[in-house]
Structure formats: C-alpha cells, structure tokens
Amino acid sequence: MSVVDRYAPSPTSDLHLGNLRTALAGWLLTRAARGSWVLRLEDLDRPRVKAAGEMAARQLADLKALGLTWDGVVVRQSERLDAYRDALSMLGDRTYECFCTRREIAEAASAPHGDGYRPYPGTCSQLTEAERQRRRRERPAAIRIRAEGVSFTILDRFAGEVSGIVDDFVLVRGDGTPAYNFAVVVDDLFQKVTRITRGADLLSSAPRQAWLATQFGGQPPVYSHVGLVTNRVGVRLAKRDGAVTLADLRAAGWEIGEVIAALTESLGLGRHETLEGALEAMPPLPVTFSAPALWTGERLIATASR
C-alpha cells in the first residue's frame, strides 16, 4: 500500500516553529517512503478560527517558503459539511442524542485523563423517548457514538502499541458542528490516509479515532506522534511563552536555510539548510527522531534570538 500522510493545521494563528517542526517530520517521513503528503485545513471551529481565509493563506505561504510542498488540492473542512452528514447517517442506530452539559459530565465522569479528557459515563445512552422529548425542550442535543467502552489498540512509530478505552464520544456538537474526533476520521478516509504524523499531545485520542475508522469499514492508519516543543515546565509551547514564527525569524534576519537547519537539528538529523540534504540524512525507515523528540521552548527562544 502506498503511503499517504497528511498535515492538518487549524487556521487559528500563525504556525510557530513547533508546528513547522511537526510538518517537516511528516514531510520527511513521507518523502523518504516515496509517498504522498496531503494537506487539510481544519476550519470548522468558527469561534476559534481567526479570519480563516487570511490566516490559512499565511499558513500555506509558510509551508511553501520552507519547501514543504503537498500533493493534490487543499481540503477544507468547512466545504465538507454534506460529507459529515452522510457519514453520520451511515452509523444509524449506533448514535444517540446527548443533552448533558459539561458540568454534568464533570460531576458524573471519572477522573480526567492526562490530556484533560473526561470519558463520558453514558448518562444519556439509555434515555426513553419521553425523556428525550423532554430534554429536547431544554437544550439542543449533541450526537454521540455508542462505543460502550470497547478497548482499541493502535500502532505508533515511536510509542509502539498503544491501547485505549473508547467511550461514547461526541460526533456532532450541540450547535450542529461536527466534532474533531469525527470530522478527522471522515476526512482521513476521504483522503486515503495511511500514515498520520502529528504532535504527541494527540496520542491519547488515536485509539478512539482509529476505532471509528473501522466502523466505517476503513483501515486504521499507522501513527507517528512526534514530541512537542515545550516551555520550561514541559507544557506545549504557545505564543504566550514566546513561540517563534517564521515571520518572527525572517524579521530578525534569518534566512530560510537557517530555519530549516534549526528544525532538522532538532529532529536529530544534523544541520541541513535544504530539504534535499535532510532527506539524504534520513536513516533507513522506520526512522526514529531524537527520542523523546522534545525541543524545549527555552532552547528554541535562545536559538531564535541568537
């Protein structure tokens, strides 16, 4: 099977070097395997997406500036609402309405996972029709998948086999917006994705996404969850921590080759000012980037400020 990997930023802000580092890792792994690297803009969350068209254009421009070219057209989630409706209908009676508020879930659910996610305790899964009708008058319903706590195992290039319990997670939010864990699976199947390279903070969500892919008759992808750029206390680097964007570095006089070299060095490949040089430096697949592949914000900021 040919390799198809994807990069799927949300146009909420400019890509910082941590985002670009993950993009580069996926691009290198894909090109080394002579595969296709496809692009998707995850622009469904309108309240968080800032001037989606302009921000998306800036993100694409940064990828092009580094030479991270993609195959095929850019897929935009906001243009695929009919596809999500069709996918939801395919699940039939394996879905149900949920009227719980976040507070109600927090009070009823078990302790949150390390990523803050609280497994849903199934409160609304056994409501009678009369109860559903009453609750509909109180608030719009979200739609959940009936997974009933099945365990599912995924394969990750760095973490190995990772198992997780799949709760009855949300497919469509109460406002009618397709939820992340649902939309990405539908899109990955549409784009024929076989490998996914993304940040390690999303590892815990992989079992539920891979399981959902099987419910549509799909084959779960192989994952590569790459370590994150972090701040001094090990939390994912954000703009408030001094995250550096490509525009920041170029304004400070950095050449594109210097940026590429900093990124390739952080992946344990040595300093290479061209993508061609980085590809030549790739060890035989399956490659393992610098374990645990963390690039601290402290070092990042110091490097950027030189």
C-alpha positions as MATLAB code, in Angstrom:
seq = 'MSVVDRYAPSPTSDLHLGNLRTALAGWLLTRAARGSWVLRLEDLDRPRVKAAGEMAARQLADLKALGLTWDGVVVRQSERLDAYRDALSMLGDRTYECFCTRREIAEAASAPHGDGYRPYPGTCSQLTEAERQRRRRERPAAIRIRAEGVSFTILDRFAGEVSGIVDDFVLVRGDGTPAYNFAVVVDDLFQKVTRITRGADLLSSAPRQAWLATQFGGQPPVYSHVGLVTNRVGVRLAKRDGAVTLADLRAAGWEIGEVIAALTESLGLGRHETLEGALEAMPPLPVTFSAPALWTGERLIATASR';
ca = [
       0.000    0.000    0.000;
       1.358    3.411   -0.936;
       2.000    5.844    1.904;
      -0.319    8.839    2.253;
       0.360   11.151    5.192;
      -1.405   14.398    5.973;
      -0.760   17.695    7.678;
      -3.899   19.316    9.076;
      -3.438   22.710   10.760;
      -6.310   24.768   12.095;
      -6.162   28.374   10.856;
      -6.407   29.914   14.318;
      -2.961   31.549   14.385;
       0.357   31.655   12.563;
       2.328   28.411   12.608;
       5.176   28.575   15.112;
       8.354   26.532   14.796;
       6.857   23.691   16.818;
       4.059   23.357   14.269;
       6.528   23.591   11.390;
       8.789   21.020   13.047;
       5.913   18.512   13.097;
       5.082   19.339    9.477;
       8.703   18.781    8.483;
       8.836   15.449   10.319;
       5.769   14.207    8.446;
       7.055   15.527    5.127;
      10.423   13.815    5.557;
       8.900   10.500    6.618;
       6.534   10.602    3.663;
       9.056   11.632    1.029;
      11.558    9.054    2.314;
       8.870    6.411    1.763;
       8.108    7.867   -1.695;
       4.581    8.608   -0.553;
       2.072   11.437   -0.913;
       1.853   14.295    1.601;
      -1.601   15.857    1.571;
      -2.918   18.967    3.274;
      -6.147   19.731    5.090;
      -7.350   22.915    6.790;
      -9.407   22.139    9.879;
     -11.571   25.248    9.903;
     -14.829   24.028   11.423;
     -14.464   25.720   14.803;
     -15.541   29.166   13.650;
     -15.316   30.936   17.047;
     -11.614   29.995   17.258;
     -10.697   30.369   13.597;
      -9.436   33.905   13.080;
     -10.144   35.426    9.677;
      -9.913   31.897    8.297;
      -9.128   32.832    4.714;
      -6.288   35.220    5.539;
      -4.777   33.032    8.271;
      -4.963   29.911    6.125;
      -3.185   31.740    3.305;
      -0.386   32.726    5.696;
      -0.009   29.154    6.931;
       0.198   27.804    3.385;
       2.710   30.518    2.469;
       4.965   29.498    5.379;
       4.900   25.846    4.301;
       5.756   26.830    0.730;
       8.564   29.105    1.932;
      10.207   26.123    3.621;
       9.693   23.976    0.526;
       7.118   21.729    2.188;
       5.093   21.078   -0.948;
       1.953   18.947   -0.819;
       0.188   16.655   -3.263;
      -3.259   17.361   -4.661;
      -5.673   20.093   -3.646;
      -6.022   21.512   -0.154;
      -9.081   20.045    1.579;
     -11.093   22.481    3.700;
     -13.379   21.008    6.333;
     -15.776   23.943    6.045;
     -16.536   22.773    2.491;
     -17.341   19.186    3.534;
     -20.446   19.563    5.712;
     -22.506   17.318    3.397;
     -19.876   14.589    3.738;
     -20.143   14.685    7.534;
     -23.946   14.468    7.376;
     -23.698   11.458    5.060;
     -21.152    9.775    7.321;
     -23.353   10.318   10.369;
     -26.303    8.695    8.620;
     -24.145    5.639    7.862;
     -23.790    4.976   11.591;
     -27.549    4.678   12.021;
     -28.712    3.495   15.429;
     -25.129    3.333   16.715;
     -25.532    7.000   17.641;
     -27.721    8.703   20.241;
     -28.643   12.164   21.449;
     -26.846   13.596   24.467;
     -28.177   16.550   26.464;
     -25.514   16.674   29.187;
     -23.746   19.931   29.970;
     -20.004   19.991   30.609;
     -20.679   20.462   34.304;
     -22.963   17.433   34.407;
     -20.339   15.320   32.652;
     -17.604   16.529   35.009;
     -19.720   15.641   38.030;
     -20.635   12.192   36.719;
     -17.460   11.156   34.891;
     -14.356    9.513   36.276;
     -11.120   11.467   36.732;
      -9.809   13.100   33.548;
      -7.031   11.538   31.508;
      -3.586   13.123   31.388;
      -4.708   15.269   28.441;
      -7.682   16.596   30.412;
     -10.218   14.465   28.538;
     -13.066   13.082   30.658;
     -14.534    9.792   29.386;
     -18.297   10.070   29.012;
     -20.161    7.875   31.559;
     -23.070    7.083   29.212;
     -25.677    9.131   31.051;
     -27.947    9.718   28.035;
     -27.432    6.360   26.346;
     -30.493    4.737   27.940;
     -32.995    7.608   27.900;
     -36.555    6.735   26.972;
     -38.253    8.520   24.089;
     -40.327   10.518   26.561;
     -37.176   11.605   28.386;
     -35.513   12.619   25.132;
     -38.512   14.702   24.121;
     -38.453   16.496   27.467;
     -34.717   17.166   27.259;
     -35.016   18.492   23.676;
     -37.167   21.310   25.023;
     -34.342   22.267   27.411;
     -31.342   22.392   25.070;
     -30.088   21.182   21.664;
     -28.653   17.692   21.664;
     -25.152   16.620   20.797;
     -24.754   13.303   18.975;
     -22.582   10.544   20.457;
     -21.368    7.210   19.125;
     -22.352    4.109   21.080;
     -18.926    2.531   21.728;
     -19.703    1.128   25.187;
     -16.159    1.157   26.491;
     -14.521   -1.061   23.884;
     -10.714   -1.232   24.003;
      -8.766   -0.492   20.833;
      -5.052   -0.667   20.038;
      -3.142    1.474   17.555;
       0.431    1.247   16.287;
       2.662    4.268   16.745;
       6.105    4.563   15.171;
       7.596    5.955   18.385;
       5.349    4.695   21.194;
       4.718    1.188   19.821;
       1.340   -0.389   20.525;
      -0.952    1.956   22.440;
      -4.323    0.811   23.762;
      -7.183    2.950   24.970;
     -10.773    2.624   26.124;
     -13.222    4.143   23.655;
     -16.028    5.950   25.414;
     -19.224    7.232   23.804;
     -17.528   10.329   22.406;
     -19.211   13.250   20.651;
     -19.639   13.166   16.864;
     -21.664   16.362   16.449;
     -21.787   19.170   18.979;
     -24.974   20.727   20.261;
     -24.624   23.651   17.862;
     -24.527   21.249   14.899;
     -20.760   21.490   14.289;
     -19.022   18.162   13.517;
     -16.663   17.339   16.383;
     -12.931   16.982   15.861;
     -12.739   13.225   16.547;
     -15.470   12.600   13.986;
     -14.503   15.012   11.211;
     -10.833   13.992   11.088;
     -11.747   10.319   10.655;
     -14.183   11.062    7.827;
     -11.579   13.270    6.161;
      -8.709   10.812    6.602;
     -10.775    8.102    4.914;
     -11.701   10.520    2.117;
      -8.052   11.463    1.568;
      -6.991    7.775    1.737;
      -4.564    8.492    4.582;
      -2.420    5.518    5.657;
       0.046    7.308    7.982;
      -0.509   10.217   10.358;
       2.333   12.312   11.745;
       1.270   14.815   14.393;
       2.076   16.114   17.884;
       2.409   13.760   20.839;
      -0.391   15.586   22.668;
      -2.867   13.824   20.357;
      -1.667   10.285   21.092;
      -4.413    9.568   23.630;
      -7.120   10.382   21.048;
      -5.747    7.948   18.456;
      -7.472    4.749   19.721;
     -10.951    6.298   19.539;
     -10.288    7.778   16.089;
      -8.830    4.535   14.750;
     -11.752    2.560   16.168;
     -14.226    4.907   14.485;
     -12.445    4.376   11.168;
     -13.215    0.655   11.462;
     -16.907    1.447   11.993;
     -16.901    2.937    8.505;
     -15.134   -0.134    7.135;
     -11.779    1.638    6.956;
      -8.274    0.539    7.899;
      -6.734    2.499   10.817;
      -3.575    4.393    9.874;
      -0.128    3.908   11.372;
       0.717    6.859   13.601;
       3.857    8.867   14.316;
       3.268   11.122   17.306;
       6.236   13.477   17.410;
       7.423   15.120   20.626;
       6.427   18.724   21.148;
       8.224   21.992   21.566;
       7.720   22.729   25.262;
       8.221   25.543   27.724;
      10.320   25.361   30.901;
       7.770   23.243   32.762;
       7.224   20.812   29.912;
       3.948   22.267   28.616;
       3.372   22.648   24.878;
       4.824   25.928   23.687;
       2.327   28.659   22.836;
       2.581   32.247   21.690;
       2.320   33.485   25.277;
       5.517   31.526   26.039;
       7.421   33.260   23.268;
       6.720   30.767   20.493;
       8.624   31.900   17.424;
       7.019   32.041   13.985;
       8.712   32.005   10.609;
       7.781   35.673   10.184;
       9.466   36.481   13.513;
      12.715   34.864   12.413;
      12.699   36.417    8.960;
      12.142   39.841   10.511;
      15.174   39.154   12.702;
      17.284   38.485    9.601;
      17.162   34.696    9.434;
      17.449   33.054    6.027;
      15.150   30.141    5.154;
      18.129   27.793    5.134;
      18.933   28.713    8.747;
      15.380   27.926    9.814;
      15.458   24.552    8.055;
      18.807   23.785    9.692;
      17.429   24.564   13.159;
      14.453   22.288   12.531;
      16.472   19.390   11.131;
      18.913   19.630   14.024;
      16.031   19.432   16.498;
      14.930   16.177   14.827;
      18.348   14.640   15.339;
      19.313   14.766   11.659;
      22.066   17.340   11.976;
      22.031   20.823   10.463;
      20.891   20.865    6.838;
      19.912   24.078    5.090;
      17.968   22.303    2.358;
      15.218   19.699    2.436;
      17.197   17.650   -0.061;
      20.093   17.496    2.396;
      17.748   16.478    5.203;
      16.264   13.704    3.072;
      19.720   12.371    2.278;
      20.487   12.344    6.016;
      17.393   10.290    6.844;
      18.359    6.872    8.240;
      16.690    3.761    6.786;
      12.991    3.534    7.606;
      11.488    3.118   10.097;
      13.313    6.222   11.331;
      13.257    7.338   14.957;
      13.658   11.054   15.519;
      15.507   12.308   18.571;
      13.943   10.488   21.496;
      11.887   11.763   23.169;
      11.975   14.336   20.360;
      11.408   17.282   22.665;
      12.716   20.706   21.757;
      12.363   22.969   24.777;
      10.952   26.431   24.393;
      13.873   27.772   26.385;
      16.309   26.465   23.783;
      14.044   27.499   20.931;
      13.806   31.067   22.143;
      17.522   31.268   22.817;
      18.292   29.908   19.356;
      15.878   32.281   17.683;
      17.223   35.317   19.487;
      20.871   34.245   18.958;
];
